Amino acid sequence: MNAIDRGKEVTVLHRGKPPQRSVKDHPACGIWADRKDMKDVAAYVRKIRQPRYSELQKLPLPSELSD
C-alpha cells in the first residue's frame, strides 16, 4: 500500500524542487513586458511569420487543383 492509497498528501518533485505554483512565479514571465512591439502577440507572430508564409499564400488550394 502506498502513500496515495493511505490518503496521504504527496508532492511530485521536478529536479528536487516542487513545481511552480503559477506561471507568473516563473523567472521568465514578463521578460518582454516592456516591449511595445509585443503588446499584441498575435500581430507580432503574424509579422515574424509573414516572410515564411507569403509564398504559400500564392499557391492554389488543394480543392482548386482537382479541377
C-alpha positions, -999 to 999 in steps of 0.1 A, spaced: 0 0 0 15 34 -10 10 69 5 -17 78 -20 -37 47 -11 -34 57 26 -48 92 18 -15 110 24 -5 142 6 22 136 -20 43 163 -37 58 154 -70 92 170 -74 110 182 -106 147 181 -102 144 180 -65 121 211 -63 83 213 -60 66 225 -93 59 262 -98 26 273 -83 18 298 -110 32 307 -144 37 342 -130 61 328 -105 84 316 -133 115 337 -137 110 341 -175 74 355 -170 73 392 -180 108 395 -195 94 412 -226 66 431 -208 82 465 -216 85 458 -254 60 478 -273 61 455 -303 49 426 -281 17 443 -268 -4 425 -295 12 390 -295 -9 377 -324 1 406 -346 37 401 -337 36 364 -346 19 372 -379 46 398 -387 75 375 -380 59 346 -399 50 368 -429 82 363 -449 80 325 -444 44 321 -455 40 348 -481 49 324 -509 24 298 -497 -4 322 -499 1 324 -536 -3 287 -541 -36 272 -552 -57 253 -526 -59 215 -529 -96 218 -539 -85 241 -568 -60 215 -581 -86 188 -587 -104 207 -614 
